[in-house]
């Protein structure tokens, strides 16, 4: 990790007036401890002290907090650490201190804005979004990324405030996270974070959940090959809808796809095919509604007024079936709440079966797992019927995309994952296991 060092700090303190030296010494001991002849600092460490710990945890009033910041600046300047001294003296630092003294909310907002503009706050990227609550591995790697960004600033490779600097910081972060590191047995730092999160994912919840998620991790680690043909077949409804929209389609007043397109797609894929019933609108075809909604949520379709267009992001992936499947699989299990938890547990139960499973057995297992986390508004445990109804949210889109197959009569149906479905379910569950942890 890139750090700045202050050697023989006693000599530095001796050059300050006693009151300034005492405040600075107390601040340094807070940041790095009292032992040793060499003190190592990082920009992030200095910032967090000044912008959070000082105004929130340090005993004293607002005037005292400002004085501590100035005294620390005098010490750092005397130690030759002018960049860090400048942070102590920066008007923004004192604005953040004032914000904390006005209210907790204003203090948090000022802290967040200051960190985001500092250049050493590791940004969220498509490769990795940081958790609000981190394990030890993730916290260490985040500190390493911050130190890397600081080194880039010092070297002139990252000019904070310059044109495109945030995009540059994101690229540097992705490069760091996806480069093997010897200290992690030449694994990618991103993978180290994912593995730590997955271990925590398995341990949270009741025993039934722990057993199921433990089995899921074994499945995620196993090699499993899915043919390109199976992936392409799964995406046929998606591509057909993209083709039907073309350069843009005008939605109905109610926000549905044009009638002609809805009828054409239903006729092709036979989603709603009851004798004597004619489809008149997307409103008649649940499968098409589910697909339309998923693509909008994944930002593959974009609405502009009443016009629906294929997004620029989607067009980049039109020739990359596996990337397109990855986006849809991840989106299908995204979000929070009861429906997402049911979908995750239901999909996990399917993935751990190599053959067909009775649907009522799978639903009973799902109910037993989610019961550890959910209850009704009246405080009663959720019922099996609630789980059965909720499971259709994921099951519906999974059937539409050919990820699952159901056979048999209503009371004795069996269900299984297809080859494309096994890949999609693994991707979706991996996204859950590797997702950033949120504050409780």
PyMOL commands that set and color helices and strands:
alter all, ss='L'
color gray80, all
select helices_A, chain A and resi 9-14+18-32+43-57+62-78+82-89+91-102+104-118+136-155+165-177+182-184+189-203+207-221+228-234+236-245+259-269+282-284+286-297+312-316+321-332+338-351+359-370+384-400+410-412+419-433
alter helices_A, ss='H'
color red, helices_A
select strands_A, chain A and resi 4-7+38-41+180-181+187-188+249-250+301-304+307-310+357-358+404-407+414-417
alter strands_A, ss='S'
color yellow, strands_A
deselect
rebuild
show_as cartoon
